[in-house]
């Protein structure tokens, strides 16, 4: 029976344990992929939450309910069920890009009626979720590109998006664009449309892009190598829109040499088009000529070719279109980051008189190492940008291009990121540009700055990111207004530097090795100065006072020494000119302040100003001295000093002290006030001498040695007497010589014989009447260790017996031997 019960209990426990494990597994599965507010980065105002890159598999819970922006991009979301955003009804921006989303519940966005931006690109949607998007009547921006749906078709639910301004759609599987695919958003005020599939477009139906009457910008990313004849149809449809900007990427992946149709013919029909950009093209001379011709015939003012490759068998030639007598409004041309497949430099023979407004050219990132001579003579070019190439002095000013004037109308010449090294050559050749005001030679190989001859009309010079560390004095033009020598390893900034640029208005010297800023800097024209990222540790008093018109100063990111050397800068210097104050200013020394803001450093005036330090020290010394004098006066220090000096002086005069076991000359020395002398002479002395035969008493009237200093007499009499009798009275307390005698006797009691004092009160005397300096005597009076002169005659016999007994106490053989 017991065994059976045991088995039943074990079975119940096993079942219970199994249920608990199942429950925990279900709970873990239920909560897997969820996160909380602590995992996401929440802005301080609780309006923005960044939950990207957290490997989430579901929409997180517990975020602030007032969120307006939620970033869930780069996670592992696969589906968005209904109610996912129920707690976040105020959302304006929702980013769901780069997940694995396959499905949106049709009612998922009912809870976010205020949503204005939705990004779902780079997911796994097999169809455009128009039903789920229908509640988003305030949506302005929608990106559903780079998914896996196989059609551009936008369902009827998209008609509700009546506020849509931006739409980006496309999928590598969407290879056909039908005329009805985009009709359901035709009434939306769409301003920018991007067809971004990244794959081929095999079929285009005319009219597919025609209905957007408010379109301002169109961008495409698909290639049409297999059916390039679609391109004119696309451009013709766009011609029915007020499009101003056109960007076409990846249009050709293969070289187009045998062109039988005019690919870009529709550009001329786009009468509002002003900006045309092609990206990632495989260009040939035939295709380039076709593009230039149609740009010439169009209203385009800005033409850009970016990140493309070029292969040619002959020069590109364009001298106009037969039968067409017009000029192009083109003003700016950019050729940026071009891979030239052939090793020789490409040649372009273009009649620039057909482009009279052409004023800005940029040819960058092309490995160009020399210029075509005819290009140097192009007129009306205001800005010439040849940055990011392989040009040097010889390649830019070729011997065969022997012109007295080049780029006659150019005001800005940008030659950064090239191979120029000879600054003297460059400065002299720049005289060939009669209109030049601005030159950028940054990021070159210039290392010698001592020799140059700049044009007088040059106002702005950029020499940053070269190496001036080994150069002599920097050769500059007195006409410069703007100079940038940042990151050139400069070591000094002194007045001799500024004297060479008397007209300078803006000076940029950040990123150098400047350690000291001279306090004598002067300039009447400098208004903007940047010395960030140098080695400046101290700003001395008076720095920048000579720069009267300075209104913008940047001194941040320097290793400041937060000590008294920085006192003036920290406390007196006007920070209103420091545009980067206070966040960019940090202490590097001392260690306990390193990394802290200079703003938090509060040096003390007394500690750092020598004049104030001297004044305060003098004041403190004076107060201390006055306090010492006051205390000395209160505690009779002067009197003690005087007595000590008298004692020492008496010793130095030759006084010889008795040995401790020596004999005494007198039984007692009597100290009394002259005003009490009648009682002493008529009563005290005669009575004692009559009562005790052989008793020798010392009194000053009788026993002081004539001719000796009185202090010597006092000290000798006290030292040669076994006892000292003080006749205490008010007259005694007020007598200066009695005070001397009392001091010397007091000194003796403390150093030798504590029983040598005999206090005799001639009249009642309060303890408080005895000076504080005689602490021992005050103590004795307080303890009643004295003899009082009785006023009653009957008590005087006892008084005399006691006094004689005190005088005879401890006399011993010393007095006897003396006798």
Beta strands, then each sheet from edge to edge (+ up, - down):
strand 1: 41-42
strand 2: 48-50
strand 3: 69-71
strand 4: 79-80
strand 5: 93-95
strand 6: 103-104
strand 7: 117-119
strand 8: 141-143
strand 9: 166-169
strand 10: 176-177
strand 11: 192-200
strand 12: 203-204
strand 13: 217-223
strand 14: 245-249
strand 15: 275-279
strand 16: 282-284
strand 17: 302-311
strand 18: 316-318
strand 19: 332-340
strand 20: 348-350
strand 21: 360-364
strand 22: 383-385
strand 23: 412-414
strand 24: 438-440
strand 25: 460-462
strand 26: 482-484
strand 27: 506-508
strand 28: 522-523
strand 29: 528-530
strand 30: 546-547
strand 31: 552-554
strand 32: 559-561
strand 33: 586-589
strand 34: 666-671
strand 35: 697-698
strand 36: 721-728
strand 37: 757-761
strand 38: 787-788
sheet 1: 1+ 2- 3- 5- 7- 8- 9- 11- 13- 14- 15- 17- 16-
sheet 2: 1+ 2- 3- 5- 7- 8- 9- 11- 13- 14- 15- 17- 19- 21- 22- 23- 24- 25- 26- 27- 29- 31-
sheet 3: 4+ 6+
sheet 4: 10+ 12+
sheet 5: 18+ 20+
sheet 6: 28+ 30+
sheet 7: 32+ 33+
sheet 8: 35+ 34+ 36+ 37+ 38+
end
